[in-house]
Every structure is written in C-alpha cells, then in structure tokens.
Amino acid sequence: MNFRLFFLCILFSFGYGLKAQVLNTDVSHLSFYSENEKLAFTNYLKDSSQIVPLMGIIGNDGKYEPERYQKHIDEIIAKLQEQGVQSKKPKKQVKLIYNSVHDVFFTQYKDQITFSDIFVSGHYNCVSATAIYAIVLEKLGIPYSLKEEPNHVYLMAYPGKENIIMESTSPANGYQMIPLHTKQVMVQQLIEQKIITKNDVAQLGIEGAFHKYFYGNSTVSMSDLISMMYTNEAYFAIQMEEYKKGRIAMEKAYRLVNSKKIEQSLMASIFMELNALDDLSLDYAKTVVKLSKFMDRAGVNRSEIVGEFNRFLQYYLLNKNDKQKYDEIHQIFSKVEDEEALNEINFNFYYEQARMQFNRRRGDLALPLVEEALSYDSASVIGYELLSFCILQQASKPQLTTEGRLAYVNKYLGSYPKLEKEPKIESIILSCYIDFVSTNVHKRRISEAVKYLSLFEDKYDPATHYEIPVQNLVLMYDQLGMYYFKSRQTTKAKRVFQKGLEYVPSAYVLRQKLDILL
C-alpha cells in the first residue's frame, strides 16, 4: 500500500477551523511519556481550569514544577492588580499587561521550545506566550479571543469592540489597535472583491463587518492552544524523523480538539510512520489499525485495510507457518472499529486456517475453524464450499457405518440449512440411500428398500452428483431388479432395470437382463 502518496495528498488539503467527524479516541488508547503527563491530561479533561499543569508537561524533558509555574503567573497577576490595572481604560490596560508580562517572563523568541521553558530560560514562541497572556487576562476578567492564522496564533483583547491585538512575537510593537480608517479601507476592499455587499456592511457596521470577515472565522479556544502545543511537538519530532513520537503527540492534540486540520495532520503522521516501518512488523500492524479509524477519508478504504491484514496472513500463516505471530497479528487487527472490515478480517483469519487443516486431511480440526469463519460471514460461498469438503472428508472415514455417516451429515444440516443444496452434501446422503437399498434388499426388507430408492430418485441428478460411482448405482438397480425377477414380479423388475438404464445407459448388465424380459 503506497502510504506516501496519500500523505502528499493530505499535505495539500489542510483546512482550518473545520469540525471533523469525532472518532472513538479514548484516553486509554493514548500514549503518555510519564504518569505526570497522563494525570495532567486527564485532569484537564475533567476540569478545563487545570491548564498550567498540562501545558507545563507537554514536551518537558526536564524538571516538572507545575506549582512553581502557577505561582509565577499568580505573582504577576497580583502585581498588576496592585497597579490598578482593572480600573484603566482598555488601551492603557492592555499596554500595562503586555509590557509587565513580557518583561517578567520573556527573554528570547525561539520556535522550538516548550511552555515550561518560559519558567526556566525565558524562551518563548507565539503559542506559549499567547497562552500566558490568555491566562492572565482570564484571571483579570478582561474579555479576549484567541486568533489563529496559518503558522501563527495571537490574542485580541476586547474583541468586537476595541479589537486590541496582543502580538507576543513582536516586542517592539507587541500590541496593536487598528485605526477605524484602516478598518474602513479593508472593509471597502471586501466590497470591491464582492466578498461582502454594501447591504452587509449597512447591517453589520464597519466594526461588525471587519470583525466577521477578518477575524470571525479564526477564533480558537484554550483547548486549541494546548492542542497546538502538542501539534508543535509532533512537527518537531517529524522533522527529526521521529515519526512514532510525532504520531503520539498528534493523537493527543486530536483528542483535545476534533478539528479537520488536526485530523489531517494526524493522518499524515500515521502515513509517515508507516513508511518508516518494516511492513511485516507488529508495529506496522498496530499503525495500520490506527489508520483504519479514518476509513473512507484521505484515500483509506475498507479493502485496503483488509488487504493489509491479508498480507500478514500470506506471510506468517501460508509462507512461514508461524501460528504464534499470526495470532498476534490477528489480535492487533481485532481492534479495527469498522464492523464490516473486522468481519472480513475475522472470516479470513479462520477460513485460511481451516483450509490449511483440510489440505492436511485434518477435517476434524478444520471444521470448527470454518464454522467460526461462517459466524462472521454466513453468506460466504467459499465458506460453505469448504464446510462441505470438510464434512465429506470426515463422513468418508471407513470406521463410520452408513447410519453414522447419515447422522453425521444431518447434524450439520440442522445447523446449516443451506448445506441441503450443496452437491457434495447431497452426494453423501445419496450414497447412504444406495447403501440402505442394497442392505434392505439383502435382508428381504423390500418396502424399506423401495422407500430409500424413492428418496434417492427424488434427489439424484447425474450431472450434479457425478461424484457417486456409477458402479454403485448400477449394483443397486441390479440387486432390486433381480429380487423382483426371482420373485416372478417381472413388471416391477422391468421397471427397475429401465430406470437404472435411464441414469446409466451404458450399463451392460442392466441392458442384458432387460432384454431377457422383453
């Protein structure tokens, strides 16, 4: 399966801010690098105010001190409150907050850092710095919104009113208040480009139109911000070709925010991990199962997921006869969530083992396996065909009496009514009828013999039941015909010989005796 091609398709189809289908991604399926991270993650899911402990653990390879991080933030908030920040007008208020936070926390901008680096070295990036500002504004009760652009995130205080931008990555011009004139020019450009109409502007006003079309669709939440930290961790790992680490981080980002953009990024990370793995390894199988969660998206379809399992089946069962590894692979694929794909995988798993045992003439071992296969696809033609072969193999064992053979077949007919139309099963039953006719003629129980002959003739079709030896059929008609002949019941004898010749026109012994009677 060419996963690299799918990855390229995904990279050129990223969308921003679109809601994706929610997948069944429970925390138990996520991987964490420490108990601290797992605890911080689950605590945040339970209580969204537990922001700092989770941000502080993401990508943190050093000392984890969430209490110290929180204390440091609380101290700057207390200092701002002492300075009367909440009583100031919005622009002065934001300026004071911006400068105070920047002076206390930030020393150098770097792309590849973690939230905890702020409290160790003062290094920051747009995501970590914006998170600090958001926490401070939240505590001070100042309205804000988080804004996302491609490859960038920033904060806007008093959205929909003053729209004061707090740009954390620009210390010289860290906060911006767009003048009304500039907004008017930008809105006019929207009108000229026919993105909005004059009626829209009349209804929304300049401020409303500006906010809706330039910022309205890019607002993100605090969960988005935390998710961005995980996606950043993923991208940095992928750049270092640590694809598994990248995928693990992206899964956590997706668990926090089910957006189309993150979904596509997660699929891309899975494709890259697959391309770097041995395609017959257990890790490869596990990663395919993760990919199966995105079935019917980004070129991933049901037949390809099943096809991946069949590759393992071919190699480990049919080529290597490594039953232990084959079972391990199946255990991994049993976590595929798509019911139709899983049923097909399970059918193939049991069917191929049954076929292998049948070819070894171990119908006793093959039968329970093919029955298990049919429990996943009760309409399978090849499943019923193999079941018929296995029953025939077992029913043909010489230690079985005719009664035992017929009872054995009838047991399966009770469980699988469709077998009644299987030619091989019918041939077993018809062979039993032939034996019963011959046995009853020998014992002079002619009414019983005639009963089984009638049952035989109701079912028998030479073109369908060609596996029945013609010599057995000729012998049956010869024995019954001769009984009638010796009993001076020539009409019945003649009718029996004629019926036998209808089935086997070349039967010389029947032709010879019929000629004598004519």
C-alpha positions in Angstrom: 0.0 0.0 0.0 1.6 3.3 -1.1 1.0 5.4 2.0 3.5 8.1 0.8 1.2 9.2 -2.0 -1.7 9.5 0.5 0.5 11.6 2.7 1.2 14.1 -0.1 -2.5 14.4 -0.8 -3.2 15.3 2.8 -0.5 17.9 3.0 -2.1 19.8 0.2 -5.6 19.6 1.6 -5.3 21.2 5.0 -8.3 23.2 6.2 -8.5 25.5 9.1 -11.1 25.6 11.9 -13.5 23.0 10.3 -15.1 20.4 12.5 -14.3 16.8 11.7 -16.1 13.6 12.4 -15.5 12.7 16.0 -13.7 9.4 16.3 -13.7 7.0 19.2 -10.3 8.1 20.6 -10.4 7.4 24.3 -7.6 8.4 26.6 -6.9 4.7 27.2 -5.7 4.5 23.6 -3.2 7.3 24.0 0.4 7.0 24.9 2.0 9.2 27.7 5.6 9.6 28.5 5.0 9.8 32.2 2.4 9.4 34.9 2.6 13.1 35.4 1.5 13.8 31.8 -1.3 11.2 32.0 -2.6 12.8 35.2 -2.3 16.3 33.9 -4.1 15.3 30.7 -7.0 13.5 32.4 -7.3 16.3 35.0 -7.7 18.8 32.2 -10.4 16.8 30.5 -12.3 16.7 33.8 -11.6 20.3 34.8 -10.7 22.8 32.0 -9.2 25.2 34.5 -6.3 22.8 35.0 -4.4 24.5 32.2 -0.9 25.2 33.5 -0.1 21.6 34.7 -0.9 20.2 31.3 0.9 22.9 29.3 3.9 22.6 31.6 4.3 18.9 30.9 4.0 18.9 27.1 7.4 18.2 25.6 9.1 18.8 29.0 12.1 16.6 29.3 13.4 18.4 32.4 12.1 19.1 35.9 8.3 19.3 36.1 7.2 22.0 38.6 3.6 23.0 37.9 3.1 24.6 41.3 6.0 26.9 40.6 4.7 27.8 37.1 1.3 28.7 38.6 2.8 30.7 41.4 4.9 32.7 39.0 1.8 33.6 37.0 -0.2 34.4 40.1 2.5 36.8 41.3 2.4 38.9 38.1 -1.4 38.9 38.3 -1.3 40.2 41.9 1.3 42.8 40.9 -1.0 44.1 38.1 -3.9 44.2 40.5 -1.8 46.3 42.9 -1.1 48.7 40.0 -4.9 49.1 39.4 -4.9 47.6 36.0 -8.6 46.7 36.1 -9.6 50.4 36.6 -7.7 51.6 33.5 -9.1 52.2 30.0 -8.7 49.3 27.6 -5.7 50.5 25.6 -3.7 51.5 28.7 -4.8 48.4 30.5 -3.6 46.1 27.7 -0.4 48.0 27.3 0.4 47.6 31.0 -0.4 43.9 31.0 1.6 43.3 27.8 4.7 45.1 29.0 4.6 43.7 32.5 4.2 40.1 31.3 6.8 40.5 28.6 9.4 42.0 30.9 8.9 39.3 33.6 8.6 36.2 31.5 10.1 36.6 28.1 13.8 36.9 27.2 14.2 35.4 23.8 11.9 34.1 21.0 12.6 30.6 19.7 10.5 28.4 17.5 11.3 25.0 19.1 10.5 25.4 22.8 8.0 24.2 25.4 5.7 26.1 27.7 7.9 25.1 30.7 10.9 26.8 29.0 9.4 30.2 29.8 9.9 29.5 33.6 13.4 28.1 33.1 15.1 30.3 30.5 12.5 32.8 29.4 12.5 31.3 25.9 9.1 31.5 24.3 7.2 31.2 21.0 3.8 32.6 19.8 1.8 29.7 21.3 3.4 29.6 24.7 3.5 33.4 25.1 -0.1 33.7 23.9 -1.1 31.1 26.5 0.5 33.2 29.3 -1.4 36.3 28.1 -4.7 34.4 27.9 -4.3 33.0 31.4 -3.5 36.5 32.8 -6.4 38.1 31.0 -8.8 35.3 32.1 -7.8 35.8 35.8 -8.2 39.6 35.5 -11.7 39.2 33.9 -10.7 41.0 30.7 -12.5 39.8 27.6 -10.3 38.3 24.8 -10.3 35.9 22.0 -7.5 33.7 20.6 -6.9 34.1 16.9 -5.3 31.7 14.5 -3.6 32.3 11.2 -1.6 29.7 9.2 1.6 29.1 11.2 0.7 31.7 13.8 -1.5 32.5 16.8 -2.1 35.7 18.7 -4.5 37.3 21.2 -7.1 40.0 20.8 -8.4 41.9 23.8 -11.9 43.3 23.8 -13.0 41.5 20.7 -15.8 43.1 18.7 -15.1 46.5 20.4 -11.6 47.9 20.6 -10.1 44.7 19.0 -6.7 45.3 20.6 -4.2 42.9 19.2 -1.5 41.5 21.6 1.2 40.2 19.3 3.6 38.2 21.6 6.3 37.7 19.0 6.9 41.4 18.3 8.4 43.0 21.5 8.8 46.4 19.8 5.2 46.6 18.7 3.6 43.9 20.8 0.1 45.4 20.9 -1.8 47.0 18.0 -5.1 48.8 17.8 -6.2 49.1 14.2 -7.5 52.6 13.5 -11.0 53.0 12.3 -9.8 54.5 9.0 -7.8 51.4 8.3 -10.7 49.2 9.0 -12.9 51.2 6.7 -10.3 50.7 3.8 -10.1 47.0 4.5 -13.9 46.6 4.5 -14.1 48.6 1.3 -11.7 46.2 -0.3 -14.1 43.4 0.7 -16.9 45.1 -1.1 -14.8 45.7 -4.2 -13.8 42.0 -4.2 -17.5 41.1 -3.9 -16.9 39.1 -0.7 -19.5 41.2 1.0 -22.1 43.7 -0.2 -22.9 47.3 0.9 -26.1 45.9 2.5 -24.0 43.5 4.6 -21.9 46.5 5.9 -25.1 48.5 6.5 -26.4 45.7 8.7 -23.2 44.8 10.5 -21.5 48.2 10.6 -17.8 48.8 9.9 -16.7 47.2 13.2 -19.0 44.2 12.8 -18.1 43.5 9.1 -14.4 43.9 9.9 -14.6 41.5 12.8 -16.6 38.9 11.0 -14.6 38.7 7.8 -11.1 39.2 9.1 -11.2 37.6 12.5 -14.6 36.0 13.0 -13.8 32.6 11.5 -10.3 32.2 13.1 -11.2 32.3 16.8 -9.8 29.3 18.7 -10.2 28.1 22.3 -7.8 27.4 25.1 -8.1 23.7 24.2 -7.0 24.7 20.7 -4.0 26.4 22.2 -3.0 23.3 24.2 -3.6 21.2 21.1 -1.3 23.5 19.2 1.5 22.7 21.7 1.0 19.0 21.0 1.0 19.6 17.2 4.2 21.7 17.5 5.8 18.8 19.5 4.6 16.5 16.7 6.0 18.6 13.9 9.4 19.0 15.6 9.5 15.2 16.1 8.7 14.6 12.5 11.4 17.0 11.3 13.8 14.8 13.3 12.3 11.7 11.6 10.9 10.5 14.9 7.6 9.6 13.3 6.2 7.5 16.2 6.8 10.3 18.6 5.1 12.7 16.2 2.1 10.5 15.8 1.7 10.0 19.6 1.7 13.8 20.1 -0.7 14.4 17.3 -3.1 11.8 18.7 -3.2 13.8 22.0 -3.8 17.0 20.0 -6.7 15.4 18.2 -8.1 14.1 21.5 -8.3 17.6 22.7 -9.6 19.2 19.5 -11.5 17.3 16.8 -10.7 19.7 14.0 -10.3 18.9 10.4 -6.9 20.4 10.3 -5.6 18.2 13.2 -7.3 15.1 11.8 -5.4 15.6 8.5 -2.2 16.2 10.4 -2.7 13.0 12.4 -3.4 11.0 9.2 -0.2 12.5 7.7 1.8 11.5 10.7 0.4 8.0 10.6 1.3 7.7 6.9 4.9 8.8 7.6 5.3 6.4 10.4 4.1 3.5 8.2 6.6 4.4 5.5 9.4 4.2 8.0 8.4 0.8 9.5 9.1 -2.7 8.4 5.8 -3.6 6.7 5.7 -7.0 8.2 6.3 -5.9 11.8 3.8 -5.8 14.7 4.3 -2.0 15.0 3.3 -1.7 11.3 0.1 -3.7 12.0 -0.7 -1.5 15.0 -0.3 1.6 13.0 -2.5 0.3 10.2 -5.2 -0.2 12.8 -4.8 3.4 13.9 -5.2 4.4 10.3 -8.3 2.4 10.0 -10.1 4.9 12.2 -10.0 7.3 9.3 -11.6 4.8 6.8 -13.1 6.4 3.7 -11.1 9.5 4.2 -7.8 10.6 2.5 -7.8 7.5 0.3 -8.1 5.0 3.0 -10.8 2.4 2.2 -12.0 -0.8 3.7 -10.5 -3.1 1.1 -7.0 -1.6 1.7 -7.2 -2.2 5.5 -8.4 -5.8 4.9 -5.7 -6.2 2.2 -3.0 -5.2 4.8 -4.2 -8.0 7.1 -4.2 -10.4 4.2 -0.5 -9.6 3.5 0.3 -10.6 7.1 -1.8 -13.7 6.6 0.0 -14.7 3.5 3.4 -14.2 5.0 3.1 -15.6 8.5 0.5 -18.3 8.1 0.8 -19.6 4.5 4.5 -18.9 3.9 6.1 -19.2 7.3 3.5 -21.3 9.1 4.2 -19.1 12.2 0.9 -19.6 14.1 2.1 -17.6 17.1 2.9 -14.5 15.1 -0.2 -14.9 13.0 -2.3 -14.9 16.2 -0.5 -11.8 17.4 -1.3 -10.0 14.2 -4.9 -11.0 14.3 -5.2 -9.8 17.9 -3.9 -6.4 16.8 -6.3 -6.2 13.8 -9.2 -7.2 16.1 -9.2 -3.6 17.3 -10.4 -2.4 13.9 -13.6 -0.5 14.7 -15.3 -0.8 11.3 -17.7 -3.7 11.7 -17.7 -4.8 8.0 -13.9 -4.7 7.8 -13.5 -6.5 11.1 -15.9 -9.3 10.0 -13.9 -9.8 6.7 -10.7 -9.9 8.7 -12.1 -12.4 11.1 -13.5 -14.6 8.3 -10.2 -14.7 6.5 -8.3 -15.4 9.8 -10.4 -18.6 10.5 -11.0 -19.6 6.9 -7.4 -19.8 5.8 -6.5 -21.9 8.9 -9.4 -24.2 8.1 -8.3 -24.6 4.5 -4.8 -25.4 5.7 -6.0 -28.1 8.1 -8.3 -29.6 5.4 -5.4 -29.9 3.0 -3.6 -31.8 5.7 -6.6 -34.1 5.8 -7.4 -32.9 9.3 -11.1 -32.2 8.8 -11.7 -32.7 12.5 -9.5 -29.6 13.1 -10.8 -27.7 10.0 -14.5 -28.0 10.8 -14.6 -25.8 14.0 -12.4 -23.2 12.2 -14.6 -23.0 9.1 -17.7 -22.8 11.3 -16.1 -19.9 13.2 -15.4 -18.2 9.8 -19.0 -18.6 8.8 -20.1 -16.9 12.0 -18.6 -13.7 10.5 -20.0 -14.2 7.0 -23.0 -16.5 6.9 -23.5 -16.0 3.2 -20.0 -16.9 2.1 -20.0 -19.2 -0.9 -16.4 -20.3 -0.4 -17.1 -20.8 3.3 -20.0 -23.2 2.6 -17.9 -24.9 -0.1 -15.1 -25.6 2.4 -17.6 -26.7 5.1 -19.0 -29.2 2.6 -15.5 -30.5 1.8 -14.7 -30.9 5.4 -17.9 -32.8 6.2 -17.3 -35.1 3.2 -13.8 -35.8 4.4 -15.0 -36.7 7.8 -18.1 -38.6 6.7 -16.0 -40.7 4.4 -13.9 -42.3 7.1 -14.2 -46.1 7.0 -15.0 -46.5 10.7 -18.4 -44.9 10.2 -21.4 -47.0 9.5 -23.9 -45.9 6.9 -26.3 -44.8 9.7 -23.4 -43.0 11.5 -22.5 -41.2 8.2 -26.0 -40.1 7.6 -26.5 -38.9 11.2 -23.2 -37.0 11.0 -24.4 -35.1 7.9 -27.8 -34.5 9.3 -26.2 -32.9 12.4 -24.7 -30.2 10.2 -27.8 -29.8 8.1 -29.7 -28.9 11.3 -27.2 -26.1 11.9 -26.6 -25.0 8.3 -29.8 -25.5 6.2 -28.0 -24.0 3.2 -26.0 -27.2 3.0 -29.0 -29.0 1.7 -28.3 -27.5 -1.7 -24.6 -28.3 -1.7 -23.9 -31.1 -4.3 -21.2 -32.7 -2.1 -23.5 -33.0 0.9 -26.3 -34.3 -1.3 -23.9 -36.9 -2.8 -23.1 -38.2 0.7 -26.8 -38.6 1.5 -27.5 -40.2 -1.8 -24.6 -42.7 -1.3 -26.2 -43.6 2.1 -29.5 -44.2 0.3 -27.8 -46.5 -2.1 -26.3 -48.5 0.8 -29.7 -48.7 2.5 -31.4 -50.0 -0.6 -28.7 -52.7 -1.1 -28.8 -53.7 2.6 -32.6 -53.9 2.8 -32.7 -56.0 -0.4 -30.2 -58.4 1.0 -32.3 -58.6 4.2 -35.5 -59.0 2.2 -37.0 -55.8 3.6 -38.3 -54.7 0.2 -40.6 -51.9 1.5 -37.7 -50.2 3.2 -35.6 -50.7 0.1 -38.2 -49.1 -2.1 -38.6 -46.2 0.4 -34.9 -45.3 0.1 -34.9 -45.9 -3.6 -37.7 -43.3 -3.9 -35.7 -40.8 -1.7 -32.7 -41.4 -4.0 -34.6 -40.8 -7.2 -36.2 -37.6 -5.8 -32.8 -36.0 -5.3 -30.4 -37.7 -7.9 -29.2 -35.7 -10.9 -26.3 -37.4 -12.8 -25.0 -34.0 -14.0 -24.8 -32.6 -10.4 -24.0 -35.7 -8.4 -21.2 -37.0 -10.7 -19.1 -38.0 -7.7 -21.3 -41.0 -6.9 -19.6 -44.1 -8.5 -21.9 -45.4 -11.3 -21.0 -49.0 -10.4 -22.7 -48.5 -7.0 -25.8 -47.1 -8.7 -25.9 -50.0 -11.3 -25.4 -52.5 -8.5 -28.4 -51.1 -6.5 -30.7 -51.3 -9.5 -29.4 -54.8 -10.5 -29.9 -56.2 -6.9 -33.5 -54.9 -6.6 -34.4 -55.8 -10.2 -33.1 -59.4 -9.7 -35.1 -59.7 -6.5 -38.3 -58.9 -8.4 -37.3 -61.2 -11.3 -36.7 -64.1 -8.9 -40.0 -63.3 -7.2 -41.7 -63.5 -10.6 -42.6 -59.8 -10.4 -41.4 -59.2 -13.9 -43.2 -55.9 -14.4 -41.5 -54.4 -11.4 -38.2 -56.0 -12.4 -38.5 -54.5 -15.9 -39.3 -51.0 -14.5 -36.3 -51.1 -12.1 -33.9 -52.1 -14.9 -35.3 -49.4 -17.2 -34.9 -46.7 -14.5 -31.3 -47.8 -13.9 -30.6 -47.5 -17.7 -32.0 -44.0 -17.7 -29.2 -43.0 -15.4 -26.5 -45.2 -16.8 -27.4 -46.1 -20.5 -24.1 -47.9 -20.9 -24.8 -50.4 -18.1 -24.4 -53.7 -19.9 -25.6 -55.9 -17.0 -28.9 -54.0 -16.8 -29.4 -53.9 -20.6 -28.8 -57.7 -20.8 -31.4 -58.5 -18.1 -33.9 -56.1 -19.5 -33.6 -57.7 -23.0 -34.4 -61.1 -21.4 -37.6 -59.7 -20.0 -38.7 -58.0 -23.2 
